[in-house]
């Protein structure tokens, strides 16, 4: 089932004297519960695209169709009602005086009943193992803790699509593995923007942006096997470089259990 469709999306900033297009004719579809990774060199337009999908920016041209409904001026708010964006810099998202109230904020603006809200916050604190810091000010936390709280504050809203901008950049390998497991267990669609190519390999679909346009859309393994065809500065994942040597995991690269693969990559 289609969740969201982008049709010929283009974008440029109004005050840009160079009149440069940040995005050019971007078209793709994301299915319900599908995991999509968007990769590209710095300046390729990944973050701008994420802001457009989540409703923080309006495209210069093109259409967005959310659950078979064409998004327009009247229903534009539906994007950020049903789609959440986890920023790369967690501090951008902190709105509560402490961790617990920060998690509750997204539910309050959605008019969630108080009793239900309290239960969801407690469940979320437990799910992400951050109950021990629930009374701390978000700004006082370590980088990794800030990232966990930022992710928890967006996933608590039960959005049908969550966009993660470098979700594990501040976490060590052990905590990265844990947060990946939790992210993938959540029953919704997800877009991941990352430079971590081992994480990219775990998604259902990869979209590669180059020169503000889509140059590849398909299976992550297919992209990395043909990465020389693109002007990419991205690293090839360990599993692709050494696919013939992975004798300890006797599965096709396309159907790896993502945690099994993640553990293998970090142990070798």
Residue, then its C-alpha position, 0 to 999 in steps of 0.5 A: x500500500x502506498x503511503x506517500x508519493x512525490x511527483x516532480x518535486x523541485x525546490x530553490x530558495x527564494x532569496x538565493x541570488x544564484x537561483x540554484x535548484x536544490x532539488x530537481x524533479x524528484x519522484x518516488x513512492x514509499x510504501x507503508x512500513x517500508x524502510x528507505x535510505x537516502x544517501x548522497x554527497x554533502x550538498x546533494x539535497x538530502x536534508x532539504x528533501x526531508x524537510x519537504x516530506x515532513x512539511x517544514x518546507x514547501x516545494x517550489x513545484x511538484x506534487x505530494x500525495x499522502x495516503x492518496x490525498x493530494x497535499x495543497x494549501x488547505x491540508x498541508x498540515x497533514x504532512x507534519x501531523x502524520x510524518x515526524x522528522x528526527x533532526x541530526x542536531x538533537x538540541x533543535x527539537x528540545x522543547x520541554x523543561x525535562x526529558x519526560x515533558x519533552x516526550x509529552x509535548x508531541x502528544x499534548x499538541x495532538x490533544x492526546x487524553x492525559x491518562x493515555x499520554x502518561x502511559x505512552x510517556x512511561x512506555x517510551x521511557x522504558x522502551x528506549x531505556x531512558x527512564x533514569x534521566x526522565x527528570x534531567x534537562x535535555x541540554x544537560x545530557x551527553x550527546x548520545x543521550x540527547x540523540x536517544x531523547x530526540x528519537x524517543x520524542x518523535x517516535x512516541x507520536x505514532x507517525x506513519x512515517x518517521x524520517x531519521x537524519x543520521x540517527x546513530x551519529x552520536x552513539x557507540x557501537x553497542x548503543x547503535x545496535x540497540x537503537x537500530x533494533x528499536x527503530x526497525x521494530x516500530x511498525x511504520x515506514x521510515x526514511x533514514x538519511x545517513x553516511x553510515x553505509x552499513x546501516x544503509x545496507x539494512x533498508x528495503x530501498x536506497x535512493x541516491x541523490x547527485x547534483x540535486x537529482x535522483x541517480x539511483x533508486x533500488x536495492x541497496x546492494x545493487x547500488x553498492x555493487x555498481x557504485x563506480x558508475x556514480x560520482x559518489x564519495x560514499x564508502x562501500x559497506x564491508x559486507x559488499x567488499x567482502x561478500x565472498x568471505x562472509x562464510x559465517x553468515x550463510x544468507x544472501x546479502x539482500x535478505x540479511x537479518x539486519x541485527x545479525x549483519x550489524x553485529x557481524x560488521x562490528x565484530x570483524 
